[in-house]
């Protein structure tokens, strides 16, 4: 049986219906015994539903956009990106 860490790792693939049959069954078996992961799954299902129902994505705050652009420009190996 898989643990919670593995269940969370597989959750998005489960939601996208892209798990192999064995992994799918292991995930569902875990859900049969784990209330915490059932709650995580329910939250993620609801979040996916809410995102899908939105007509347009919410605007990204300018400061977040500039920080992301800076991070993408410097790359993961730059010293300032590791801080």
C-alpha positions as CSV (number, residue, x, y, z in Angstrom):
1,X,0.0,0.0,0.0
2,X,1.2,3.5,-0.7
3,X,1.7,6.2,1.9
4,X,0.3,9.7,2.0
5,X,3.4,11.2,0.3
6,X,3.1,8.9,-2.7
7,X,-0.7,9.5,-2.8
8,X,-0.2,13.2,-3.0
9,X,2.5,12.8,-5.7
10,X,0.0,10.8,-7.8
11,X,-3.0,12.9,-7.1
12,X,-2.9,15.2,-10.2
13,X,-2.3,12.3,-12.5
14,X,-5.3,10.6,-10.9
15,X,-7.4,13.7,-11.5
16,X,-6.2,13.8,-15.1
17,X,-7.1,10.1,-15.5
18,X,-3.5,9.4,-16.6
19,X,-2.4,6.9,-13.9
20,X,-1.6,3.3,-15.0
21,X,-4.1,0.8,-13.8
22,X,-1.9,-0.5,-11.0
23,X,-1.1,3.0,-9.7
24,X,-4.8,3.9,-10.0
25,X,-5.8,1.0,-7.9
26,X,-3.1,1.6,-5.3
27,X,-4.2,5.3,-5.1
28,X,-7.9,4.3,-4.6
29,X,-7.0,1.7,-2.0
30,X,-5.1,4.4,-0.1
31,X,-8.2,6.6,-0.2
32,X,-10.3,3.8,1.3
33,X,-8.2,4.2,4.5
34,X,-7.0,7.8,4.6
35,X,-9.4,10.6,5.5
36,X,-6.6,13.2,5.1
37,X,-5.9,12.3,1.4
38,X,-9.6,12.1,0.7
39,X,-9.8,15.7,1.9
40,X,-6.9,16.7,-0.3
41,X,-8.5,15.0,-3.3
42,X,-11.8,16.8,-2.6
43,X,-10.1,20.1,-2.3
44,X,-8.2,19.6,-5.6
45,X,-11.3,18.5,-7.4
46,X,-13.1,21.6,-6.3
47,X,-10.2,23.8,-7.2
48,X,-10.0,22.3,-10.7
49,X,-13.7,22.8,-11.1
50,X,-13.5,26.5,-10.0
51,X,-10.7,27.2,-12.4
52,X,-12.5,25.4,-15.3
53,X,-15.6,27.5,-14.6
54,X,-13.8,30.9,-14.8
55,X,-14.2,32.6,-18.2
56,X,-10.9,34.5,-17.9
57,X,-8.0,34.0,-15.5
58,X,-7.5,36.5,-12.7
59,X,-4.9,39.1,-13.5
60,X,-1.4,38.5,-12.1
61,X,-0.2,41.2,-9.7
62,X,2.6,43.3,-11.4
63,X,5.1,42.6,-8.6
64,X,4.6,38.8,-9.0
65,X,4.9,39.0,-12.8
66,X,8.2,41.0,-12.5
67,X,9.6,38.6,-10.0
68,X,8.8,35.6,-12.2
69,X,10.2,37.3,-15.3
70,X,13.4,38.0,-13.4
71,X,13.6,34.4,-12.1
72,X,13.1,33.0,-15.6
73,X,15.7,35.4,-17.1
74,X,18.4,34.5,-14.5
75,X,17.7,30.7,-14.6
76,X,17.9,28.3,-11.7
77,X,21.7,28.3,-11.4
78,X,22.1,32.0,-10.9
79,X,23.1,32.9,-7.3
80,X,20.3,35.4,-6.8
81,X,17.7,32.7,-7.9
82,X,18.8,30.4,-5.0
83,X,18.2,33.0,-2.3
